Amino acid sequence: QVQVVESGGGLVQPGGSLRLSCAVSRIGFSIYPMGWYRQAPGKQRESVAHITSGGSTNYADSVKGRFTISRDNAKNMVYLQMDSLKPEDTAVYYCNGNPPLYSWGQGTQVTVSS
């Protein structure tokens, strides 16, 4: 069973930055597309960013130009660099496949507040 473990969240002021990490226990990780998702209180989980096995990326309009997704296939890791954070980015962030075929991890809380 594939496991994902997210880390790197925290409390940050508006305009600040955070880097999220996701460790994926999957044989052959490098060939699978991955993504970051988030769920804010009272809202449905939404897609934030995706990355293909070849490194092509796609972003939600709300984070385009501020977030950067990347992957290290040698380490089975996926990252999300988040800059110029806004209060509306506050959510629990999850990583999963694209589409999200794996069991969801515990996520990592990101809170943007002054």
C-alpha positions as CSV (number, residue, x, y, z in Angstrom):
1,Q,0.0,0.0,0.0
2,V,1.3,3.4,-1.0
3,Q,1.9,5.8,1.9
4,V,2.4,9.5,1.8
5,V,3.8,11.7,4.6
6,E,3.5,15.4,4.4
7,S,5.5,17.9,6.5
8,G,6.7,21.5,6.6
9,G,3.5,23.4,7.5
10,G,3.3,26.0,10.1
11,L,2.2,29.5,11.0
12,V,3.4,32.3,8.7
13,Q,2.6,36.0,8.3
14,P,1.0,37.2,5.0
15,G,3.7,37.6,2.4
16,G,5.8,34.9,3.9
17,S,7.0,31.6,2.5
18,L,6.9,27.9,3.4
19,R,8.2,24.8,1.8
20,L,6.2,21.7,2.1
21,S,7.6,18.2,1.6
22,C,6.0,14.9,0.9
23,A,7.6,11.5,1.2
24,V,6.1,8.7,-1.0
25,S,6.6,5.0,-0.4
26,R,6.0,3.7,-3.9
27,I,8.1,1.5,-6.0
28,G,8.6,3.1,-9.4
29,F,7.6,6.5,-8.0
30,S,9.4,8.3,-10.8
31,I,6.9,7.4,-13.5
32,Y,3.8,8.6,-11.6
33,P,2.3,12.0,-11.7
34,M,1.9,13.7,-8.4
35,G,0.0,16.6,-6.9
36,W,-0.6,18.8,-4.0
37,Y,-4.2,19.4,-2.7
38,R,-5.6,21.5,0.1
39,Q,-8.7,21.7,2.3
40,A,-9.8,24.8,4.1
41,P,-12.3,24.6,7.0
42,G,-15.8,24.1,5.8
43,K,-14.7,23.7,2.1
44,Q,-14.1,20.8,-0.2
45,R,-10.6,19.5,-0.9
46,E,-9.2,21.2,-4.0
47,S,-6.3,20.7,-6.3
48,V,-3.3,23.1,-6.0
49,A,-0.6,21.9,-8.3
50,H,0.4,18.9,-10.3
51,I,3.7,17.6,-11.7
52,T,4.1,14.9,-14.3
53,S,6.8,12.2,-14.3
54,G,8.7,14.4,-16.8
55,G,8.5,17.5,-14.7
56,S,5.7,19.4,-16.5
57,T,3.7,21.4,-14.0
58,N,0.2,22.8,-13.7
59,Y,-1.3,25.2,-11.1
60,A,-4.6,26.4,-9.9
61,D,-5.3,30.0,-10.9
62,S,-5.4,31.0,-7.3
63,V,-1.7,30.0,-6.7
64,K,-0.2,30.5,-10.1
65,G,3.0,32.6,-9.9
66,R,3.3,32.2,-6.1
67,F,3.6,28.4,-5.7
68,T,6.1,26.0,-7.3
69,I,5.8,22.2,-7.3
70,S,8.9,20.0,-7.8
71,R,10.0,16.5,-7.3
72,D,13.1,14.5,-6.6
73,N,12.7,11.1,-8.1
74,A,15.9,9.7,-6.5
75,K,14.5,10.4,-3.1
76,N,10.8,9.7,-3.7
77,M,9.9,13.2,-2.7
78,V,7.5,15.9,-3.8
79,Y,7.8,19.6,-2.7
80,L,5.7,22.7,-2.8
81,Q,7.4,26.0,-2.4
82,M,4.9,28.6,-1.4
83,D,5.7,32.3,-1.6
84,S,3.7,35.5,-1.1
85,L,1.3,33.6,1.1
86,K,-2.2,35.0,1.7
87,P,-4.7,34.4,4.5
88,E,-6.8,32.5,2.0
89,D,-4.1,29.9,1.6
90,T,-4.8,28.7,5.1
91,A,-5.7,25.0,4.9
92,V,-4.5,21.5,5.5
93,Y,-2.2,20.5,2.6
94,Y,-2.0,17.0,1.2
95,C,0.0,15.3,-1.5
96,N,-1.3,12.4,-3.5
97,G,-1.1,11.0,-7.0
98,N,-2.7,12.8,-10.0
99,P,-5.5,11.7,-10.0
100,P,-5.5,11.0,-6.2
101,L,-5.4,7.2,-6.2
102,Y,-3.6,6.6,-2.9
103,S,-4.8,6.7,0.7
104,W,-4.7,10.3,2.0
105,G,-2.0,11.1,4.6
106,Q,-2.5,13.2,7.7
107,G,-1.7,16.4,5.8
108,T,0.2,19.4,7.1
109,Q,-1.5,22.5,8.5
110,V,-0.6,25.9,6.9
111,T,-1.9,29.0,8.7
112,V,-1.4,32.4,7.2
113,S,-2.2,35.1,9.7
114,S,-0.8,38.3,11.2
